[in-house]
Amino acid sequence: MRTSSEADTTGATAPATAPATLKILVAGGFGVGKTTLVGTVSEIPPLRTEERLTTAGIGVDDLAGTPAKTATTVAMDFGRITLDDAVLLLFGTPGQERFWFMWKDLLRGSAGAVVLVDTRRLERSFAAVDFFDKYDLPYIIAVNCFDGEQAYTADEIAGALQIDTRTTPVLMFDARKRTDSRAVLLALLDHLIERAHITTD
């Protein structure tokens, strides 16, 4: 019987390395498109915890800028996508302030985050940016272009959010388009690799 070292000299192909599994948060304010992004790219049927908006939310949930919204995430969304050599487990956070206490639990074990922004309600994005800055989790900003249009440039949005694009990328995308959402996740992977390189240098 050959030893493992002898087997290695025969030219046999080594077993393929299993892809890395990364937990990624998809975060942002109420109605910015988190559920849409997860559902658009997930290679499995996404888990959703949506409930219909009712009159009980009047005065609690801010619907300004989202008049057509009829449901909201009350716990999290979950999906999965395989990109290159990584399996991304996508956790969409709830957007309303009354559910933000869940964010800290979802943060555990996360490698990075995509912070979704809606320029119609830009003020709702500051809390998410502050949260990930506080806990030093790498993230990128993804500006959801509703109706396929965006009135502001990435630099203008970065300035309004007080984001340094040299350290935190800002991308424009449409959460309804799989190619756009996939590109955002690939950009996050590149950012995580760059951050790891900078940290270890």
N, C-alpha and C positions, 0 to 999 in steps of 0.2 A: 504494500500500500504506500502511495506517495505521500510525503509530508506536504503541508501547505506551501512551504518554501519551494519544494520541488515543482509543485504544480504551477507556481508563478513563473518558472523558467520555460515553460512549454509554449508560451505565447498565447495562452488562453485569455480571452477577454475578461477583464475584471467586471464584476457586477455593476450595473449602472447606479449612480448615486441617486438616492431618493430626493425629489424636489423639496426645497425648504417650504415650510408652512408658516405663513405670517398672518397675524391678526391685524386687520386694518379697520379703523373707525371711519365712518362716513358721517360727518357732523355738520351742524349749522343750525340756523334759526328755523322757525316754523314756516313750512311751505316752500322751502328752497329747492326741493327736488331730490332729497336723500332716498326716499322710497323708490322713486323713478330710476335713479342711477343704479341702485342695487338690483332692481328687477330687470333693467336693460342688459346688464352684463353677466348676470348669474348663469352658470351652466347647469344649475339645478333649480327646480321650482323654488322661488324665494319664500322664506318664512316671513310673514307680515303680521303685525299686531295692530291693525288699523281698526278704529271705531268711528262710527258716524258722528259728525259734529251735530250737537243738539242745542236747544235753547239754554241748556245748563251752562254752556260755555260762553254765553254772552257776558261781556265785561271781564272775562278771564282770558280767552283766546283772542289775540289780535289778528283779525282777518283783513286788515288794511292791505291792499295790493293783491289780495288773493280771493276775490269775490266768488270764484267758481269752485273753491275747495270745499268738499263735502265730508272728508274723512281725515283722520290724523293718527299718527303712530303714537301708541300709548306705552310701549315698552321698548321694542327694537325691531329692526329688520335684519334678516340674515340671508346671505347668499355666498356663493363660492365661484371663483374663476381661477383657471390655471393660465399663468402667463410665463413664457419662457421656462425658467427652472424654478418657479415658485408657485405655490398654491396659496391664493389669497382668500382668507376667510373674512368676509365683509360684514361688519356690524353697523347698521344705521342707527344713530341715536335719535331719541325723541326730541322734538324741537321746542315744545312749549316750556316756559320757565318752570312750571309746576312739576315737570318730570326731569329737570336737570340733575336732581340728586342721583339719578341712575348713571350719569356720565362717569363718575369716579369709579364705580364698579366695572363699567365697560372698559375703562382705561387699563385695567390690570392685564398684563401680558401683551399689550398692543405694541406693534413695531412702528406704526405711524398713522397719520390721519389725512383725510381729504376734507377740507373745510369748504362747504358749498356757500356761495354768496349770491344773493339776489339784489341787484342794485336798486330795485324799487323799494327795498326795505333794508338798506345798507346798515342802518343802526342796529339791526338784529344780529349782525355778524361779529360785533366787537366782543361779546361774551365768549364765543367759541374761540376766537383768536387769543383772548386773555387766558382762557382755560388751558390751552395747549402750551402757551408760553410759560405759564406758572408751573406746569408739570414737566416741562422740557421734553415734550414728545414732538419729534419731527413731523411737519405737516406741510402741505401745499394748499394754495387757494385755488379753487375752481369756480369761475364765475359762470353761472347758468344763464345762457342766452335764451330767455323765453321768447317765443315766436320767431326764433332763429335770428334775432337782432340784439345788438348791444350798443347803447348810445355812448358808452365810455370806453376808453382804452384801458389795457391792463395796467399801464403806468399810472393813469388817473385813479383807478380803483385802489392800487397799492398805496398811493399817496393818501387817499381818504382813510384807509385802514391803518395807516402808519406802518406799512410793511416794507421791509428792505428786500427788494426782489433779488439781490445778490445772495441772500441767504434763505429766502422763502419764495419759491416760484409762484407766479400768478398766471393761470391759464384761462382762456375762454373756451367754453364748450356748450353743447346742447345735451342735457341728460337723457333725452329721448333717443339719441343716436348711439348705437352700440359702439361704432368706431370712435366717436368722441369720448365716451365714457371709458373705453378701454385705453385710449391714449392718456387720459388723466391718470389712470392707475399705473401705467408704465412710467409716466413722469414721476409719480411718487416713488416707485422702485428706484429710479435713477437718483432721486434726491436722497433716499435712504443710503444707497451705496456711496454717494458723494459725502454725506454726513459721516459715515463710518470711516471713510478714507481720511477725512480731515481730523477726526477724533483720534485716530491711531497714529497720525504723522507726528 
